[in-house]
Amino acid sequence: MRTTKKRPLALAATAATLALALAACSGGSDDETDDAPEASELGQVGAMEDYGVGTTFVATEPVSFGLMYRDHPNYPLKEDWDILTKLEENQKVTFEMQTAPLSDWQQAQSIAIGAGNAPDIISVTYPGQEVAFVAGGAILPVSDYVEHMPNYLDKVEKWGLEADIDRMRQQDGKYYVLPGLRESVRPSYTYAVRKDVWEQLGLSLEPETFEDFAADLAKVKAAYPDLYPLSDRWSANGPLEATLNVAASNFGTAAGWGYGEGTWWDEDAGEFVYTGAMDEYRELLEYYHGLIADGLMDPESLTQEDDQAIQKMASGQTFAQLTNDQEILKVRTAMTEVGTQGEVAMIRVPAGPAGDVLAGSRLVSGLMLSSSAAEEDDFLAMLQFIDWLYYSDEGLEFAKWGVEGETFTREGDKRVLMPDIDQNGLNPGAPKALNVDYGYHNGVWMLEHGSSDELDRSMLRDEVVEFVESMSDKELAPVSPPAPLDELEREQVSLWQTALRDHVLQNTAAFILGQRDLSEWDAYVAELEGKNMQQYLDVVNAAQERFAEQNG
């Protein structure tokens, strides 16, 4: 058992000031800053006296933090990784690791937290995954402690993330995840098309609207009448999950992977409505049904395996499908393997009836802290270390690129990996990989690339940077207000949510494929009403009103 040593510590004034400002301008609990312990009340072992923005964290004596580590099969944990060596040598930090494989990660998290034996730091947690653990008291309300994290607060304020943070707040006005922070939403999914075919037919790689894209597909169909111009993928757990997610914001709704809990904030009405019953959702389905009805999209898009879709693209059986900045490489590799000549390129996601809108969160995978961590004698050092590694410019670069002069060099303002090290195809054929052999570029310590635009783009291929920049003038979809449910309400709505979502997914596929005529839309909405749609909305809207009244 550790011996607790406490001594007065001077807290950086900027962090305290930012914490007060964040609580004041956000929907945080009025008691949040009152609940926040002073630095002198926290375990002092290893903590720095003058820690602040721009300070490199170095523990005043060696410290060891418990870490629940997600072991990824693409870069299995190695005890002699350079990142671990450097953190021990330079920050005086080591870890007592409790590991779990990626395949069992969420289950392992749940078991450890439920049993009360989770280590101090619980890695790779997406905002929303913490909700199930809040009532049990096993995880820490980290919002009570962020005043001791100056880099985190600085980026929240500088990047205007207050509303995004508020969305994480639970019914008590506190939040329980330290998320990865992005300066901007980074789009990665779009349609890949055969650039050579598009150029042959005089088509644009930046269609202005989805209707323009459909017209382009029709021109491809006219030139190649025996094939479907578009054969899509990602329907394993629901119809066209990735495609509908990418398109939906431009139609004024949410769908696919972005469907969430099925509620959509109607700004004009000042209340949540049910997403799957919106006229905008119907318009989205009408568009994709039209593609199938006109022979422009392969009906197997809703049932085929991803590899089957990739092979169709690779063999020239189709000329377009949804992709992302990594999956497009698989298409190119498959084309090379089967000997298909041609070039594949990503297009800009078009605008839709609701405008030129990009949906997505600037909060990405982050951390939970075990409640017991607050009792550790080195808790303040733990907060400072987390703040430095995950939120300071220096720590973010270190976790992503490693050490200058050892894993990368600089050519002007550009970072360049050492020639014998590869990552993301930057040095194809290099004998070593930055994550596999060194432990950097690792989701446990990098929070899914959460960082500044400059650092986020620093490892992207030129074509990906061009795509991201082409999307930068899209309007960002607004963030809906918080509507956290208490434990009893969550139990009450869980069955409703499942039944409603299942019915929506089933009918989404039926409407798109033409198995159910869109003239039956009103009957479909009535079916949702029969599955407690209004009762569900009543609970959610009451929660939103309650939170607004309590938190301002």
LOFI-167492 format. One record per residue (C-alpha): residue in three letters; x, y, z; residue number from 1. Coordinates in Angstrom, 3 decimals. Each point is the difference from the previous one (the first is absolute). Last residue first. Layout:
SITE   r       c1       c2       c3   k
SITE ALA        X        Y        Z NUM
...
REM end
This chain:
SITE   r       c1       c2       c3   k
SITE GLY  -28.944   26.769  -17.225 552
SITE ASN    0.973   -3.128    1.897 551
SITE GLN   -3.114   -1.052    1.903 550
SITE GLU   -2.577    1.445   -2.376 549
SITE ALA    1.851   -1.199   -3.100 548
SITE PHE    0.453   -3.480    1.471 547
SITE ARG   -3.697   -0.281    0.833 546
SITE GLU   -1.072    1.212   -3.421 545
SITE GLN    2.270   -2.528   -1.729 544
SITE ALA   -1.153   -2.821    2.250 543
SITE ALA   -3.659    0.856   -0.701 542
SITE ASN    0.807   -0.045   -3.713 541
SITE VAL    1.566   -3.456    0.271 540
SITE VAL   -2.862   -1.469    2.038 539
SITE ASP   -2.676    1.460   -2.285 538
SITE LEU    1.921   -1.198   -3.055 537
SITE TYR   -0.122   -3.587    1.254 536
SITE GLN   -3.716    0.241    0.737 535
SITE GLN   -0.521    1.389   -3.488 534
SITE MET    1.828   -2.889   -1.666 533
SITE ASN   -1.713   -2.642    2.127 532
SITE LYS    0.027   -2.812   -2.604 531
SITE GLY   -3.463    0.888   -1.277 530
SITE GLU    1.335    3.421   -0.929 529
SITE LEU    2.628   -1.766   -2.084 528
SITE GLU   -2.759   -1.906   -1.791 527
SITE ALA   -1.789    3.285   -0.662 526
SITE VAL    3.207    1.270   -1.611 525
SITE TYR   -0.013   -3.066   -2.289 524
SITE ALA   -3.629    0.617   -0.935 523
SITE ASP    0.883    3.574   -0.909 522
SITE TRP    2.915   -1.232   -2.137 521
SITE GLU   -2.103   -2.498   -1.962 520
SITE SER    0.328    2.026   -3.217 519
SITE LEU    3.704   -0.798    0.352 518
SITE ASP   -0.748   -3.462   -1.332 517
SITE ARG    1.408   -2.908    1.937 516
SITE GLN    2.299   -2.499   -1.691 515
SITE GLY    1.271    2.936   -2.029 514
SITE LEU    3.614   -0.685    0.987 513
SITE ILE    0.346    3.347    1.766 512
SITE PHE   -3.400   -0.305    1.719 511
SITE ALA    0.644   -3.558    1.199 510
SITE ALA    3.509    0.775    1.281 509
SITE THR   -1.194    3.006    1.989 508
SITE ASN   -2.982   -2.080    1.090 507
SITE GLN    2.100   -2.543    1.857 506
SITE LEU    2.314    2.661    1.391 505
SITE VAL   -2.907    2.105    1.301 504
SITE HIS   -1.753   -2.980    1.555 503
SITE ASP    3.175   -1.090    1.793 502
SITE ARG    0.572    3.556    1.235 501
SITE LEU   -3.507    0.274    1.418 500
SITE ALA    0.141   -3.353    1.778 499
SITE THR    3.442    0.710    1.452 498
SITE GLN   -0.809    3.518    1.157 497
SITE TRP   -3.271   -1.105    1.597 496
SITE LEU    1.769   -2.774    1.900 495
SITE SER    2.599    2.440    1.341 494
SITE VAL   -2.512    2.736    0.836 493
SITE GLN   -0.962   -0.990    3.544 492
SITE GLU    3.429   -1.245    1.040 491
SITE ARG    1.522    3.276   -1.125 490
SITE GLU   -2.733    1.903    1.843 489
SITE LEU    0.738   -1.820    3.252 488
SITE GLU    3.739    0.697   -0.313 487
SITE ASP   -0.437    3.704   -0.686 486
SITE LEU   -0.174    1.263   -3.549 485
SITE PRO    2.313    2.653   -1.410 484
SITE ALA   -1.575    2.425   -2.491 483
SITE PRO    2.870    2.232   -1.081 482
SITE PRO   -0.648    2.487   -2.810 481
SITE SER    0.569   -0.972   -3.653 480
SITE VAL    3.271    0.950   -1.664 479
SITE PRO   -0.375    1.816   -3.296 478
SITE ALA    1.178   -1.595   -3.276 477
SITE LEU    3.210    1.612   -1.222 476
SITE GLU   -0.424    1.910   -3.246 475
SITE LYS    2.269   -1.304   -2.756 474
SITE ASP    2.940    2.200   -0.911 473
SITE SER    2.567   -2.497    1.279 472
SITE MET   -1.159   -2.849   -2.244 471
SITE SER    2.471    0.755   -2.813 470
SITE GLU    2.714    0.361    2.658 469
SITE VAL   -0.683   -3.505    1.274 468
SITE PHE    0.113   -1.394   -3.547 467
SITE GLU    3.269    1.792   -0.799 466
SITE VAL    1.526   -1.225    3.277 465
SITE VAL   -1.109   -3.520   -0.921 464
SITE GLU    1.585    0.226   -3.453 463
SITE ASP    3.258    1.243    1.530 462
SITE ARG    0.202   -2.971    2.357 461
SITE LEU   -0.786    0.760    3.623 460
SITE MET    2.658   -0.129    2.691 459
SITE SER    0.138    3.739    0.796 458
SITE ARG   -3.737    0.500   -0.482 457
SITE ASP   -0.916   -0.496    3.663 456
SITE LEU    3.033    1.987    1.106 455
SITE GLU   -1.015    3.056   -2.025 454
SITE ASP   -3.702   -0.301    0.765 453
SITE SER    0.763   -0.094    3.715 452
SITE SER   -0.568   -3.170    1.986 451
SITE GLY   -2.055   -3.151    0.501 450
SITE HIS    1.855   -2.587   -2.086 449
SITE GLU   -2.110   -2.845    1.392 448
SITE LEU    0.915    0.716    3.630 447
SITE MET    3.805   -0.280   -0.484 446
SITE TRP    1.109   -1.949    3.057 445
SITE VAL   -2.309   -3.020   -0.182 444
SITE GLY   -0.569    0.480   -3.731 443
SITE ASN    3.681   -0.603   -0.785 442
SITE HIS    1.907    2.215   -2.427 441
SITE TYR    3.068   -0.769    2.124 440
SITE GLY    0.708   -3.483    1.344 439
SITE TYR    3.478   -0.270   -1.559 438
SITE ASP   -0.002   -3.211   -2.060 437
SITE VAL   -3.666   -0.495   -0.883 436
SITE ASN   -1.085    3.644    0.230 435
SITE LEU    2.789    1.706   -1.942 434
SITE ALA    0.447   -2.921   -2.385 433
SITE LYS    3.380   -1.465   -0.932 432
SITE PRO    1.521   -1.545   -3.141 431
SITE ALA   -1.059    2.838   -2.341 430
SITE GLY   -1.838   -1.373   -3.034 429
SITE PRO   -2.295    2.959   -0.458 428
SITE ASN    1.249    3.098    1.845 427
SITE LEU   -3.117    2.173    0.514 426
SITE GLY   -2.273   -3.048   -0.327 425
SITE ASN   -1.985    0.803    3.145 424
SITE GLN    3.139   -0.407    2.119 423
SITE ASP    3.461   -1.058   -1.133 422
SITE ILE    3.443    0.127    1.602 421
SITE ASP    3.380   -0.716   -1.699 420
SITE PRO    0.053    3.376   -1.765 419
SITE MET   -0.501    1.972    3.234 418
SITE LEU   -3.443    1.558   -0.079 417
SITE VAL   -0.278    3.562   -1.308 416
SITE ARG   -1.564    2.925    1.839 415
SITE LYS   -0.659    3.087   -2.134 414
SITE ASP    0.574    3.567    1.165 413
SITE GLY    3.433    0.181   -1.635 412
SITE GLU    1.063   -3.579   -0.563 411
SITE ARG   -0.274   -1.429    3.465 410
SITE THR    1.199   -3.363    1.263 409
SITE PHE   -1.770   -3.109    1.236 408
SITE THR    0.448   -3.129    2.113 407
SITE GLU    3.283    0.855    1.707 406
SITE GLY    0.892    3.602   -0.838 405
SITE GLU   -3.370    1.260    1.190 404
SITE VAL   -1.594   -2.466    2.399 403
SITE GLY   -3.278   -1.822   -0.651 402
SITE TRP   -2.390    1.062   -2.748 401
SITE LYS   -3.505   -0.395    1.459 400
SITE ALA    0.571   -0.245    3.751 399
SITE PHE    2.829    2.573   -0.067 398
SITE GLU   -2.010    2.440   -2.148 397
SITE LEU   -2.937   -0.152    2.400 396
SITE GLY    2.285    0.398    3.011 395
SITE GLU    1.659    3.128   -1.363 394
SITE ASP   -3.230    1.657   -1.118 393
SITE SER   -1.494   -0.699    3.431 392
SITE TYR   -3.288   -1.940    0.231 391
SITE TYR    0.595   -3.745    0.210 390
SITE LEU    3.518   -0.293    1.425 389
SITE TRP    0.097    3.226    2.049 388
SITE ASP   -3.514   -0.137    1.458 387
SITE ILE    0.324   -3.682    0.788 386
SITE PHE    3.310    0.700    1.780 385
SITE GLN   -1.467    2.907    1.955 384
SITE LEU   -3.010   -2.041    1.077 383
SITE MET    2.240   -2.888    1.084 382
SITE ALA    2.300    2.397    1.842 381
SITE LEU   -3.049    1.253    1.909 380
SITE PHE   -0.986   -3.582    0.818 379
SITE ASP    3.397   -1.048    1.399 378
SITE ASP   -1.207   -0.992    3.495 377
SITE GLU   -2.904   -1.900   -1.547 376
SITE GLU   -3.454    0.771    1.374 375
SITE ALA   -1.232    1.646   -3.206 374
SITE ALA    0.986   -3.150   -1.923 373
SITE SER   -2.579   -1.983    1.995 372
SITE SER   -2.777    1.474   -2.099 371
SITE SER    1.575   -1.617   -3.080 370
SITE LEU    0.857    2.450   -2.719 369
SITE MET   -1.571   -0.145   -3.458 368
SITE LEU    1.962    0.831   -3.084 367
SITE GLY   -0.458    1.208   -3.568 366
SITE SER   -1.250   -0.951   -3.455 365
SITE VAL   -1.176    3.006   -1.970 364
SITE LEU   -1.624    3.353    0.636 363
SITE ARG   -0.112    2.237   -3.073 362
SITE SER   -3.170   -1.801   -0.982 361
SITE GLY   -1.346   -0.466   -3.457 360
SITE ALA   -2.435    1.434   -2.467 359
SITE LEU    1.015    1.974   -3.081 358
SITE VAL   -2.598    2.120   -1.782 357
SITE ASP   -0.292    1.456   -3.492 356
SITE GLY   -3.694    0.795    0.054 355
SITE ALA   -3.185   -1.657    1.242 354
SITE PRO   -1.003   -1.225   -3.486 353
SITE GLY    3.465   -1.473   -0.540 352
SITE ALA    3.612    1.053   -0.428 351
SITE PRO    2.552   -2.356   -1.510 350
SITE VAL    2.731   -1.995    1.773 349
SITE ARG    3.237    0.939   -1.798 348
SITE ILE    1.263   -2.851   -2.150 347
SITE MET    2.632   -2.588    0.884 346
SITE ALA    2.078   -1.414   -2.849 345
SITE VAL    0.614   -3.357   -1.689 344
SITE GLU    2.193   -0.319   -3.081 343
SITE GLY   -0.189   -2.620   -2.712 342
SITE GLN    1.490   -3.207   -1.358 341
SITE THR   -1.344   -3.184    1.536 340
SITE GLY    2.627   -2.723    0.409 339
SITE VAL   -1.792   -2.118    2.589 338
SITE GLU    2.618    0.622    2.711 337
SITE THR    0.487    3.639   -0.983 336
SITE MET   -3.718    0.688    0.285 335
SITE ALA   -0.062   -1.713    3.424 334
SITE THR    2.834    2.222    1.215 333
SITE ARG   -1.808    3.093   -1.259 332
SITE VAL   -3.247   -1.036    1.721 331
SITE LYS    1.856   -0.738    3.228 330
SITE LEU    1.614    3.452   -0.146 329
SITE ILE   -3.475    1.537   -0.230 328
SITE GLU   -0.714   -1.587    3.370 327
SITE GLN    2.501    2.310    1.722 326
SITE ASP   -1.326    3.467   -0.919 325
SITE ASN   -3.575   -1.195    0.093 324
SITE THR   -2.261   -1.751   -2.474 323
SITE LEU   -3.494    0.101   -1.467 322
SITE GLN   -0.330   -1.569   -3.421 321
SITE ALA    0.447    0.952   -3.654 320
SITE PHE    1.030   -1.551   -3.333 319
SITE THR   -1.605   -3.425   -0.001 318
SITE GLN    0.799   -3.373   -1.586 317
SITE GLY    3.499    1.303   -0.706 316
SITE SER    1.845   -2.799    1.799 315
SITE ALA    1.142    2.145    2.913 314
SITE MET   -3.403    1.574    0.595 313
SITE LYS   -1.732   -3.375    0.005 312
SITE GLN    2.791   -1.396    2.188 311
SITE ILE   -0.506    2.788    2.542 310
SITE ALA   -3.736   -0.717    0.143 309
SITE GLN    0.626   -3.698    0.632 308
SITE ASP    2.542    0.856    2.691 307
SITE ASP   -2.588    2.155    1.786 306
SITE GLU   -2.528   -2.822    0.104 305
SITE GLN   -3.159    0.430   -2.027 304
SITE THR   -3.490    0.699    1.385 303
SITE LEU   -0.943    3.661   -0.424 302
SITE SER    2.292    0.666   -2.965 301
SITE GLU   -1.521   -3.108   -1.637 300
SITE PRO   -2.584    2.344   -1.525 299
SITE ASP    2.826    1.401   -2.198 298
SITE MET   -0.442    3.723   -0.489 297
SITE LEU   -0.713    1.916   -3.233 296
SITE GLY   -2.750   -2.277   -1.307 295
SITE ASP   -2.597    2.775    0.121 294
SITE ALA   -1.971   -1.691    2.786 293
SITE ILE    3.215   -0.520    1.982 292
SITE LEU    1.055    3.637   -0.200 291
SITE GLY   -3.545    1.125    0.689 290
SITE HIS   -0.167   -2.115    3.143 289
SITE TYR    3.143    1.831    1.120 288
SITE TYR   -1.621    3.400   -0.457 287
SITE GLU   -3.361   -1.025    1.443 286
SITE LEU    1.772   -1.279    3.117 285
SITE LEU    1.542    3.421    0.605 284
SITE GLU   -3.340    1.715   -0.644 283
SITE ARG   -1.643   -2.296    2.572 282
SITE TYR    2.588    0.981    2.587 281
SITE GLU   -0.719    3.648   -0.778 280
SITE ASP   -3.715   -0.591    0.559 279
SITE MET    0.976   -1.171    3.478 278
SITE ALA   -1.320   -3.281    1.428 277
SITE GLY    3.378   -1.750    0.351 276
SITE THR    1.457    2.980    1.855 275
SITE TYR   -2.617    0.263    2.734 274
SITE VAL   -0.435    3.621    1.028 273
SITE PHE    1.814    1.900    2.750 272
SITE GLU   -1.306    3.387    1.011 271
SITE GLY    0.327    3.727   -0.632 270
SITE ALA   -2.420   -0.087   -2.931 269
SITE ASP    2.270    2.091   -2.217 268
SITE GLU    3.186   -1.658    1.248 267
SITE ASP   -1.282   -3.527   -0.569 266
SITE TRP    2.544   -2.138    1.876 265
SITE TRP    0.107   -3.515   -1.418 264
SITE THR   -0.537   -3.205    1.991 263
SITE GLY    0.688   -3.540   -1.146 262
SITE GLU    2.438   -1.061    2.691 261
SITE GLY    2.950    0.151   -2.365 260
SITE TYR   -0.908    0.167   -3.684 259
SITE GLY    3.551    1.024   -0.931 258
SITE TRP    1.117   -3.473   -1.055 257
SITE GLY   -2.905   -0.135   -2.412 256
SITE ALA   -2.217    3.059    0.112 255
SITE ALA   -0.254    3.614    1.147 254
SITE THR   -2.118    2.842   -1.402 253
SITE GLY    0.134    3.219   -1.987 252
SITE PHE    0.566   -1.490   -3.478 251
SITE ASN    3.636    1.100   -0.100 250
SITE SER    0.409   -1.448    3.501 249
SITE ALA   -1.224   -3.366   -1.286 248
SITE ALA    2.541   -0.607   -2.779 247
SITE VAL    2.990   -1.223    1.994 246
SITE ASN   -2.060   -2.003    2.506 245
SITE LEU   -2.126   -1.462   -2.797 244
SITE THR    3.128   -1.244   -1.756 243
SITE ALA    1.643   -1.405    3.126 242
SITE GLU   -2.977   -2.036    1.186 241
SITE LEU   -1.214   -1.076   -3.440 240
SITE PRO   -2.722   -2.204    1.524 239
SITE GLY    0.688   -1.241    3.521 238
SITE ASN    2.493   -2.099    1.911 237
SITE ALA    2.122   -1.323   -2.880 236
SITE SER   -1.066    2.619   -2.557 235
SITE TRP    3.401    1.566   -0.613 234
SITE ARG    0.103   -0.266   -3.807 233
SITE ASP   -1.038    1.614   -3.280 232
SITE SER   -0.193   -0.823   -3.664 231
SITE LEU   -0.350    3.149   -2.115 230
SITE PRO    0.184    0.144   -3.818 229
SITE TYR   -2.061   -3.214   -0.270 228
SITE LEU    1.123   -1.826   -3.121 227
SITE ASP   -1.272   -0.972   -3.458 226
SITE PRO   -0.886    3.532   -1.149 225
SITE TYR    3.590    1.319    0.082 224
SITE ALA   -0.162    3.388   -1.757 223
SITE ALA   -3.611    0.634    0.972 222
SITE LYS    0.664   -1.291    3.493 221
SITE VAL    2.962    2.368    0.364 220
SITE LYS   -2.244    2.882   -1.083 219
SITE ALA   -2.600   -1.107    2.572 218
SITE LEU    2.681   -0.075    2.688 217
SITE ASP    0.830    3.613   -0.843 216
SITE ALA   -3.676    0.945    0.289 215
SITE ALA   -0.122   -1.678    3.418 214
SITE PHE    3.047    2.052    1.043 213
SITE ASP   -1.700    3.172   -1.229 212
SITE GLU   -3.064   -0.904    2.069 211
SITE PHE    2.300   -0.502    2.987 210
SITE THR    1.143    3.573   -0.504 209
SITE GLU    3.076    1.957   -1.128 208
SITE PRO    1.883   -2.896   -1.555 207
SITE GLU    3.721    0.346    0.849 206
SITE LEU    1.764   -2.726   -1.993 205
SITE SER   -1.777    1.387   -3.059 204
SITE LEU   -1.014   -2.049   -3.042 203
SITE GLY    1.407    0.380   -3.523 202
SITE LEU   -0.824   -3.562   -1.049 201
SITE GLN    3.639   -1.106   -0.404 200
SITE GLU    0.869    1.987    3.132 199
SITE TRP   -2.562   -1.910    2.078 198
SITE VAL    1.196   -3.300   -1.479 197
SITE ASP    3.647    0.808    0.806 196
SITE LYS   -0.940    1.175    3.488 195
SITE ARG   -1.683   -3.281    0.862 194
SITE VAL   -1.998    1.197    2.977 193
SITE ALA    0.422   -0.096    3.777 192
SITE TYR   -2.922    1.432    1.909 191
SITE THR    0.604    1.635    3.348 190
SITE TYR    1.163   -0.837    3.509 189
SITE SER    2.938    1.684    1.780 188
SITE PRO   -1.390    3.298    1.236 187
SITE ARG    2.030    1.693    2.731 186
SITE VAL   -2.113    2.089    2.350 185
SITE SER    2.134    2.911    1.085 184
SITE GLU    2.268    0.898    2.935 183
SITE ARG   -0.439   -3.532    1.236 182
SITE LEU   -0.068   -1.000    3.653 181
SITE GLY    0.403   -3.516    1.416 180
SITE PRO   -2.520   -0.414    2.735 179
SITE LEU    0.468    0.027    3.782 178
SITE VAL   -3.063   -1.997    0.976 177
SITE TYR   -2.245    0.281    3.081 176
SITE TYR   -1.938    3.209   -0.442 175
SITE LYS   -1.844    1.956    2.661 174
SITE GLY   -3.398    1.734   -0.038 173
SITE ASP   -1.553   -2.582    2.328 172
SITE GLN   -2.160   -1.296   -2.869 171
SITE GLN    3.078   -0.770   -2.035 170
SITE ARG    2.143    2.404   -1.956 169
SITE MET    1.528   -1.254   -3.228 168
SITE ARG   -1.981    2.404   -2.220 167
SITE ASP    1.433    2.860    2.051 166
SITE ILE    3.450   -0.838   -1.338 165
SITE ASP   -1.185    0.536   -3.577 164
SITE ALA   -1.556    3.319    0.995 163
SITE GLU    3.260    1.126    1.644 162
SITE LEU    2.216   -1.014   -2.925 161
SITE GLY    0.871    3.481   -1.254 160
SITE TRP    3.474   -0.941   -1.269 159
SITE LYS    1.884    2.423    2.255 158
SITE GLU   -2.236   -0.678    3.017 157
SITE VAL    0.115   -3.799   -0.153 156
SITE LYS    3.670    0.211   -1.005 155
SITE ASP    0.985    2.078    3.028 154
SITE LEU   -2.056   -2.129    2.365 153
SITE TYR    1.809   -3.153   -1.074 152
SITE ASN    3.385    1.710    0.151 151
SITE PRO   -0.701    1.345    3.512 150
SITE MET   -1.031   -3.307    1.626 149
SITE HIS   -0.382    0.703    3.748 148
SITE GLU   -3.281    1.826   -0.629 147
SITE VAL   -1.070   -3.257   -1.661 146
SITE TYR   -0.617   -1.647    3.384 145
SITE ASP   -3.750    0.139    0.661 144
SITE SER   -0.676   -0.588   -3.704 143
SITE VAL    1.669   -3.381    0.472 142
SITE PRO   -3.054   -1.413    1.728 141
SITE LEU    1.910   -3.167    0.948 140
SITE ILE   -1.043   -3.519   -0.865 139
SITE ALA   -1.228   -2.703    2.379 138
SITE GLY   -3.041    1.923    1.255 137
SITE GLY   -2.486   -2.611   -1.191 136
SITE ALA   -2.264    2.630   -1.549 135
SITE VAL    2.693    1.177   -2.413 134
SITE PHE    0.991   -3.380   -1.440 133
SITE ALA   -2.566   -0.418   -2.787 132
SITE VAL    0.550    3.580   -1.151 131
SITE GLU    3.733   -0.462   -0.606 130
SITE GLN   -0.401   -1.248   -3.558 129
SITE GLY   -1.556    3.319   -1.008 128
SITE PRO    3.279    1.761   -0.743 127
SITE TYR    2.352   -2.654   -1.407 126
SITE THR    2.312   -1.825    2.394 125
SITE VAL    3.450   -1.101   -1.119 124
SITE SER    1.824   -0.054    3.361 123
SITE ILE   -1.058   -0.654    3.591 122
SITE ILE    2.484    1.782    2.271 121
SITE ASP    0.159   -0.828    3.717 120
SITE PRO   -0.487   -3.761   -0.297 119
SITE ALA   -3.412   -1.703   -0.068 118
SITE ASN   -0.625   -2.213    3.021 117
SITE GLY   -3.545    0.980    0.949 116
SITE ALA   -1.581   -3.159   -1.414 115
SITE GLY   -2.236    2.049   -2.299 114
SITE ILE    2.953    2.053   -1.208 113
SITE ALA    2.086   -3.077   -0.808 112
SITE ILE   -2.893   -1.880   -1.601 111
SITE SER   -1.144    2.964   -2.110 110
SITE GLN    3.500    0.817   -1.220 109
SITE ALA    0.608   -3.656   -0.910 108
SITE GLN   -3.283   -0.091   -1.935 107
SITE GLN    0.950    3.163   -1.861 106
SITE TRP    3.427   -1.356   -0.891 105
SITE ASP   -0.738   -3.603   -0.906 104
SITE SER    1.140    0.053   -3.646 103
SITE LEU    2.517    2.765    0.718 102
SITE PRO    1.837   -2.249    2.437 101
SITE ALA    0.131    0.832    3.722 100
SITE THR    2.943    1.195    2.068  99
SITE GLN    0.359    1.085    3.629  98
SITE MET    3.161    2.041    0.083  97
SITE GLU    1.913    1.454    2.951  96
SITE PHE    1.484    2.933   -1.838  95
SITE THR    3.210    2.011    0.224  94
SITE VAL    0.558    3.748    0.219  93
SITE LYS    3.287    1.808    0.708  92
SITE GLN   -0.881    2.490   -2.779  91
SITE ASN    3.289   -0.215   -1.910  90
SITE GLU    1.406   -3.465    0.736  89
SITE GLU   -3.251   -1.831    0.779  88
SITE LEU   -1.956    1.685   -2.768  87
SITE LYS    2.902   -0.616   -2.404  86
SITE THR    0.185   -3.713    0.804  85
SITE LEU   -3.759   -0.455   -0.351  84
SITE ILE   -0.030    1.792   -3.359  83
SITE ASP    3.031   -2.004   -1.124  82
SITE TRP   -1.823   -3.284    0.371  81
SITE ASP    1.824   -2.495    2.224  80
SITE GLU   -3.119   -1.484    1.631  79
SITE LYS   -1.562   -0.765   -3.372  78
SITE LEU   -3.763    0.243   -0.512  77
SITE PRO   -1.341   -1.382   -3.261  76
SITE TYR   -0.152    2.450   -2.949  75
SITE ASN   -2.570   -1.152   -2.555  74
SITE PRO   -1.627   -2.303    2.572  73
SITE HIS   -0.823    2.990    2.250  72
SITE ASP    0.419   -0.467    3.749  71
SITE ARG   -2.289    2.426    1.814  70
SITE TYR    1.785    0.966    3.218  69
SITE MET   -1.662    0.594    3.358  68
SITE LEU    2.660    2.144    1.643  67
SITE GLY    1.022    0.243    3.676  66
SITE PHE    2.434    2.848    0.474  65
SITE SER    3.591   -0.159    1.200  64
SITE VAL    1.925    2.993    1.298  63
SITE PRO    3.721    0.832    0.145  62
SITE GLU    0.795    3.276    1.805  61
SITE THR   -0.550    3.643   -0.933  60
SITE ALA   -1.998   -1.233   -2.986  59
SITE VAL    1.001    1.666   -3.260  58
SITE PHE   -2.789    1.637   -1.986  57
SITE THR    1.303    2.373   -2.647  56
SITE THR   -1.508    3.408    0.715  55
SITE GLY   -1.539    1.954   -2.889  54
SITE VAL   -3.404    0.325    1.667  53
SITE GLY    0.486   -0.411    3.751  52
SITE TYR    1.899   -1.894    2.716  51
SITE ASP    1.763    2.174    2.558  50
SITE GLU   -0.042   -2.232    3.065  49
SITE MET    0.424   -3.318   -1.791  48
SITE ALA   -1.615   -3.115    1.440  47
SITE GLY    2.056   -3.118    0.789  46
SITE VAL   -1.826   -0.781    3.237  45
SITE GLN   -2.606    2.684    0.723  44
SITE GLY   -3.229   -1.926    0.559  43
SITE LEU   -2.800    2.538   -0.307  42
SITE GLU   -1.290    2.462    2.589  41
SITE SER    2.792    2.523   -0.694  40
SITE ALA   -1.128    0.200   -3.624  39
SITE GLU   -3.398    1.233    1.145  38
SITE PRO   -2.883   -2.396   -0.437  37
SITE ALA   -2.651    0.755   -2.608  36
SITE ASP   -3.476   -0.284    1.504  35
SITE ASP   -0.458    3.774    0.234  34
SITE THR    1.116    0.314   -3.621  33
SITE GLU   -2.702   -2.415   -1.043  32
SITE ASP   -2.715    1.262    2.339  31
SITE ASP   -1.765    2.076   -2.604  30
SITE SER   -0.035   -3.112   -2.143  29
SITE GLY    1.353    0.424   -3.476  28
SITE GLY   -2.030    1.378   -2.883  27
SITE SER    2.951    1.942   -1.282  26
SITE CYS    1.051    3.636    0.333  25
SITE ALA    0.565    0.005    3.769  24
SITE ALA    1.482   -3.483    0.295  23
SITE LEU    2.476    0.718   -2.782  22
SITE ALA    0.912    3.389    1.464  21
SITE LEU    0.640   -1.448    3.438  20
SITE ALA    2.167   -2.723   -1.508  19
SITE LEU    1.854    2.547   -2.109  18
SITE THR    0.847    2.098    3.051  17
SITE ALA    1.203   -3.001    1.968  16
SITE ALA    2.160   -1.120   -2.886  15
SITE THR    1.443    3.451   -0.587  14
SITE ALA    0.921    0.439    3.648  13
SITE ALA    2.418   -2.935   -0.048  12
SITE LEU   -0.461   -1.723    3.343  11
SITE ALA    2.580    0.489    2.725  10
SITE LEU    0.261   -3.189    2.032   9
SITE PRO   -0.258   -0.449    3.762   8
SITE ARG    1.327   -3.363    1.199   7
SITE LYS   -1.492   -3.435    0.150   6
SITE LYS    1.721   -3.349    0.375   5
SITE THR   -2.121   -3.112    0.017   4
SITE THR    1.912   -3.223    0.469   3
SITE ARG   -0.853   -2.506   -2.665   2
SITE MET   -1.305   -3.407    0.909   1
REM end
